[in-house]
Amino acid sequence: MTTRRRFLFAGSVLAAATFATLRQRNVLGASAADAGNTAESFEVVHTSDQWRDLLTSAQYDVLRREGTERPYSSALNGEHRSGMFSCAGCQLDVFSSRTKFESHTGWPSFWAPLDHAVATREDLSFGVSRTEVHCQRCGGHLGHVFEDGPKPTGLRYCMNGVAMNFKPGSA
């Protein structure tokens, strides 16, 4: 009986998390990033079809549908040259290589964004509260920020590499 209860409980938790994720990503329609958040307006705005033409399918999934790339799948995870990381949707510089660090999580991580480059909002997908990070200019989903990073901020901006481009040069 205990095993059956555990199975039913685990199934209920999984169903709730799936529902929350589908609702957050609005699988049947546009995502919050596509539709535009009524509390936010963005300088760069395109229709879903225009975004699909501008982005690869992986970029569209992450930037516009709030997806997540597989860990250790991005070449930017191992990028250690001096330069700038920019939003793949609108090319806004969002992170400097000076703030990048090796978090061993499988995603490019930074301890601080550039000034006025990103914004955050609460993300309740998967049944937990996280802080989602998006591009200030186009609203594209970049990743999440956690409070387990290094000094001086103590923050870990855990970004999807596919959501960014890298431009070598001075940081």
Secondary structure as the mmCIF struct_conf table of DSSP 4:
data_model
#
loop_
_struct_conf.conf_type_id
_struct_conf.id
_struct_conf.beg_label_comp_id
_struct_conf.beg_label_asym_id
_struct_conf.beg_label_seq_id
_struct_conf.end_label_comp_id
_struct_conf.end_label_asym_id
_struct_conf.end_label_seq_id
HELX_RH_AL_P HELX_RH_AL_P1 THR A 2 ARG A 25
TURN_TY1_P TURN_TY1_P1 ASN A 26 LEU A 28
BEND BEND1 GLY A 29 GLY A 29
HELX_RH_AL_P HELX_RH_AL_P2 ALA A 32 ALA A 35
TURN_TY1_P TURN_TY1_P2 THR A 38 ALA A 39
BEND BEND2 GLU A 43 VAL A 44
HELX_RH_AL_P HELX_RH_AL_P3 SER A 48 LEU A 54
BEND BEND3 LEU A 55 LEU A 55
HELX_RH_AL_P HELX_RH_AL_P4 SER A 57 ARG A 65
HELX_LH_PP_P HELX_LH_PP_P1 GLU A 69 ARG A 70
TURN_TY1_P TURN_TY1_P3 PRO A 71 TYR A 72
HELX_RH_3T_P HELX_RH_3T_P1 ALA A 75 GLY A 78
BEND BEND4 ARG A 81 SER A 82
STRN STRN1 GLY A 83 CYS A 87
TURN_TY1_P TURN_TY1_P4 ALA A 88 CYS A 90
STRN STRN2 ASP A 93 SER A 96
HELX_RH_3T_P HELX_RH_3T_P2 SER A 97 THR A 99
STRN STRN3 LYS A 100 PHE A 101
BEND BEND5 HIS A 104 TRP A 107
STRN STRN4 SER A 109 PHE A 110
BEND BEND6 TRP A 111 TRP A 111
HELX_LH_PP_P HELX_LH_PP_P2 PRO A 113 LEU A 114
TURN_TY1_P TURN_TY1_P5 ASP A 115 ALA A 117
STRN STRN5 VAL A 118 ASP A 123
HELX_RH_3T_P HELX_RH_3T_P3 SER A 125 GLY A 127
BEND BEND7 VAL A 128 VAL A 128
STRN STRN6 ARG A 130 CYS A 135
TURN_TY1_P TURN_TY1_P6 GLN A 136 CYS A 138
STRN STRN7 HIS A 141 PHE A 146
BEND BEND8 GLU A 147 GLU A 147
TURN_TY1_P TURN_TY1_P7 LYS A 151 THR A 153
STRN STRN8 ARG A 156 MET A 159
HELX_RH_3T_P HELX_RH_3T_P4 GLY A 161 ALA A 163
STRN STRN9 MET A 164 PRO A 168
BEND BEND9 GLY A 169 GLY A 169
#
